[in-house]
Amino acid sequence: MATPAEIERQVQFERDAIRQGVEKLHKNTKDLEAKSYASASVYGCSSIQSALPLITKRIENTRTKITKGAAGVAFKEIRQYLEPIEPGAAAAIALKLTFDKVFSQHDDGNLLVNVTDAIGSAVEQEAQMQYYEREYPGLLNTIKKNYWHNTTGTHQKFVVVRTMMNRFDDVKQWSHWDRPARVKLGTWLLECIMEETGWFQPHIVRNGRKTDNIIIPTPEFAAVKDQLLANAELFSPIAYPMIIEPNNWTNERQGGYLLNEVMRGHDMVRRGIVGRIQGEIPVDFLNKIQKVALTLNTFTVMVADQLMEKGISVGKFIPVVEVPKPPKPFDIATNKDSRKQYRRECAEVMNKNAGAFKRSCRTRMTMQAVDLFRNEEKFYLPWSFDYRGRAYPIPAFLTPQDTDFGKSLLKFHEESFMTPYAEDWLAFQVATTYGLGLDKAPMKERLEWVKSNYHLIACVAEDPITYLPNWEGADEPWQFLAACDEYYHCVIKCDRNYTSLPVATDATCSGLQILAGLCRDASTANLVNVLPGERPQDAYKTVAEHAKPHVPESVRDHMDRKVVKRVVMTIPYNAKPHSNRGYIRDALKEKGVEISKEDLTATVNAVRDSMGVIVPGPMAAMSWIESEVAKAIKRGETEIQWVTPSGFVVTQRLMKKLYETVKLQLLGRVEIRVATEDGDKVDLNHHKNATAPNLIHSLDASLLHLSALRFDAPIALIHDSVLCRATDMSSLSEIVRDVYMHLFAEHDYLKSWAEQIGAETDPPMINTLEPESVIESTYFFC
């Protein structure tokens, strides 16, 4: 129970987070305006998105009038420049440049002639890029591939392409537009924006004898901007862990942060239906996992501090390493070539530093959170559900659902006394995080590897900086580092009698595990370790071996579990052949194998056909689910709703959104939202594709709801993975298996689900699995 002083401290902590969030929001807004990039601000993004359809329609209507000779004299002069550009692309460019220039803090940035010239120049650059795309697509693609990843900013990207294109004699040079033409084009587009939105207006400024025409926002837009920023402030507080236990959630009151009931910044169910009543079990589950106290792992924090100071990257830990500018050449003032070379070198350095700063963003923010909690004895995480019942921590940092580096920073605050049994589970954590094949090996092999690598573990734990090469190549280097430290002190050196390291076990292809239970398919259950066995089964390898004789010869020698893994993992979540193609192509590419389109199609078909043979129950169940959902929507249902075994109410409401997508060479993909909200038509295809994955997610969530409430020790969750102390793993594993058994042995949940959605046919049941046998499974979670 928190004391009044602790509560007051937490309230102040949350107020500080709100203040910091608001300050950060306004600082980011000012920084973007200072860089002439207001289009990327909160108010810029929202405003441009709402104005795009209006400006696009205006340009389209003008084009229609051309054929009738009623487009006007002004448009006749600039139509030759605007015609090659799609109306949506021209509208996006014009709006972006208008916001960038009008709100720029640079002197003369909002001068009328500068705004219109900037719009016209940007349209020309896009037209020039599209010209290269039409005439020299292969060369343009090569230039992008080789140079764009080291270039920041759209203007620099354009300059790089133009410079490289000019070096090829076979490339017909672009015929540049003169400034009067650019200004006329920009003026016409600016007038479209002013007339359609009413957000901007010309204004005359007199400085002595000089008169300038500038563009300023109208009072109407000033009010819009203020409202957009005020709305953004409600969602700007930085979400950190809490220093006292979070408030309990109920169906009537907001939980989590103490001020959440007032701010209403976080709901118990994200993207859920407001007012939907959830069952008692899921709510109790959420409140229980919020009571688990965590603390920083001082060992990994120490190593991170040292590597940050040295500027050394390891895995997802990426500190900022700033490359200094090159020294100025002695003849820079008199030698044109020398100046040009110096500017080029400086630009390369700036690009490298900008890229490094961007890549280090996650690490910098994580270390800021570490600094906040360095001196805290313990802290807590407020959690919430997604609309399927899966639990997510509300903070973005210092959570078990963080990156490998972020996870390594955590320990449970409550320690437990070491036991011989716990030694094996700590060894399991060491071997599993080291990976390189060990994460799929039988338990015995993992334990033997650890015992034969005591020297490696001791070196890493005693002197991690000197022995950095020995651990940075692990599959999960930071969690391996944390595991080595715990194992070394608790087992090898024995100077630590208590353990609090989170040990993680994952479900073996949880989608297939759930589907196997739903349709009671023993062959699939055996493949994904639902049934007991001496060593972990490998569904990916089995599918690869079955498909191998049926794939083209160009692929046959390379066909293994890695090639099919992502396909097998994602098919239970309704992945389609198109995404399967990408997974297999990428896996083969890693092996240095290029595959033709025809062979790729044949390989995808062979793998999917093998899935139908190897896991017949899940494939039949997914097909049935898709068919019955389609029938429900065609009957007039606007949403699909079901209650999970734990009592969580899932509401799947998927309405069609109306989008038009414009592809720009320099600005990337721009989505034009025709309707600001969901449309009034149900998205049939989305329902068909989403229901099986969402049913699986809701059931693996339900499994953890029920398991966590029976588990009497600290626990953390990552979707279908559970984390606890090494001393408690046997108890947790037994509970999870027992809950799975009860879920599918005592109920025909697929039949229950069919009744809930009003299915017209009975679900396909294989009925070869006896769920009671899962109790004996060694590798159900491994």
Secondary structure, DSSP 8 states (H G I E B T S, - for coil): ---HHHHHHHHHHHHHHHHHHHHHHHHHHHHHHHTT-GGGSHHHHHHHHHHHHHHHHHHHHHHHHHTTT-S-HHHHHHHHHHTTS-HHHHHHHHHHHHHHHHT--STTTTBHHHHHHHHHHHHHHHHHHHHHHHH-HHHHHHHHHHHGGG--SHHHHHHHHHHHHHT-TTS-------HHHHHHHHHHHHHHHHHHH--EEEEEEEETTEEEEEEEE-HHHHHHHHHHHHHHHHT-S----BSS--B---SSS--BSTTHHHH----SBTT--TT----HHHHHHHHHHTT--EEE-HHHHHHHHHHHHHT--BTTB------------TTTTT-HHHHHHHHHHHHHHHHHHHHHHHHTHHHHHHHHHHHHHTT-S-BB--EEE-TTS-EEESSSSSSTTS-HHHHHTEEESS-EE--HHHHHHHHHHHHHHH-TTGGGS-HHHHHHHHHTTHHHHHHHHH-TTTTHHHHTTSSSHHHHHHHHHHHIIIIIS----EE---EEEEBSSHHHHHHHHHHT-HHHHHHTTSS--SS---HHHHHHHHHGGGS-HHHHTT-SHHHHHHHHHHGGGT--HHHHHHHHHHHHHHTT----HHHHHHHHHHHHHHHHHHSHHHHHHHHHHHHHHHHHHHTT-S-EEEE-TT--EEEE--B---EEEEEETTTEEEEEESSSS--SSB-HHHHHHHHHHHHHHHHHHHHHHHHHHH--S--EEETTEEEE-GGGHHHHHHHHHHHHHHHHHS--HHHHHHHHHT-SS---------GGGGGG-SSSB-
